[in-house]
Amino acid sequence: MSAGPEGVRAAQTAVDDDPARWMALAVVSAAMLLSLSAWMTATAVGPELQARWTLTGSQVGWLTTTVQLGFVVGTALAAVLNLADVVPARRLFAASAALAALANALLLVAPGYAAALGVRFATGAFLAGVYPPGMKMISTWFRSGRGLAIGTVVGALTVGKALPYLLKAIGGAGLTPVVAGASAAGLLGALLVAVGYREGPFPFARRPFSWARVGRILRHRETMLATGGYLGHMWELYAMWTWVPVYLAVAAAETVPGRVVDYAAFGTIAAGGLGCVWGGLAADRIGRARVVNLAMAASGTCCLLAGPVLSAPFTVAVLLSWVWGFFVVADSAQFSALVTEVAPSDSVGTALMLQTSMGFLLTMVTIQAVPALVEIVAWDWAFAGLALGPAAGIASIRRLSRSRSLPSAPSPPST
């Protein structure tokens, strides 16, 4: 469905009450959950891969960092080529999800560590065609409730990223069931979108390819301030998700069964699904700026408390990690929702690609920084440096609030 100026003007006057929007939300959310399960598979089975190839802790970390790198390259290329604003979202999502699932499955036949890094890179690159387009897709169905809608989608993909830990915990599943299960889920997600999705009544303007589009977004002050908040959020998020299972194992001090630690790790990441839904509901009521700043303040505090809590009973460390998991991603969808509101209407897809590309590039620094800090200050203070991200993010969103009166509910796309 092409969205020219007439289509956008019609969307502006449409009523946000199409009953089909809930089915669209269910389809996109389910597809996101299933497709994004490929992201953390190598992380979840890191100990098995470490034993198979005699890897160091830093090399295990690169199994996740390489996915981030692939995603960065994929989103950067997609942004430069305007793919999310030129290619129909349904086709881009379905094809990318299927290719990511197949790349993930190749981990099972990787002959060594170098090959594993290659297939993890490919997995991340293909997932670039799933994550940002999915947020744009659901935005065509929701206007007044966009915060809740995007929050639900990001919550679903958060649970999807936690899914490998659940597969591992159930029955003590090893490498093959976890990786094969995540790949099968990704193929199902691709099929769901290919068959069950259509564009909603609030389409964004579509324009031909333009090399200048990325430069225009980089010069757009409000879009870049929203992206600045997102960068602060991303400084913390993936380093926490990657290393909190190891942190919980340290907190368990070999007094708690490994399966319990796996369930606790799953609960930490999955709690973010509830956090995203809460963030969406709250943002539509009290405004996105307040919600993202509250979430970043809460998660930043958890960064500082993680070390002292290690001396407490294991249950206290689990409770802190679950609270942290709730707030660390509760704001994620709202940064994307902000971009759909403030970016030029014909460049929303490219703006989302650019935002996520920059954010995931930053995560590569902090994922590798945490084990380096552990060598210096142990786990007592290794997570404290992550609090710098939320602090910088809050400052950027405050500047955005001062430069623009942010709506508590999304305004319709403009031409």
Secondary structure, DSSP 8 states (H G I E B T S, - for coil): ----HHHHHHHHHS-S--THHHHHHHHHHHHHHHHGGGTTHHHHTHHHHHHHHT--HHHHHHHHHHHHHHHHHHHHHHHHTTHHHHS-HHHHHHHHHHHHHHHHHGGGG--SHHHHHHHHHHHHHHHTTTHHHHHHHHHTT-STTHHHHHHHHHHHHHHHHHHHHHHHHGGG--HHHHHHHHHHHHHHHHHHHHHH----SS--------THHHHHHHT-HHHHHHHHHHHHHHHHHHHHHHHHHHHHHHHHTTSS-HHHHHHHHHHHHHHHHHHHHHHHHHHHHH-HHHHHHHHHHHHHHHHHHHHHHTTS-HHHHHHHHHHHHHHHTTTHHHHHHHHHHHS-GGGHHHHHHHHHHHHHHHHHHHHHHHHHHHHHHHHHHTTGGGGHHHHHHHHHHHHHHHHS---SS------
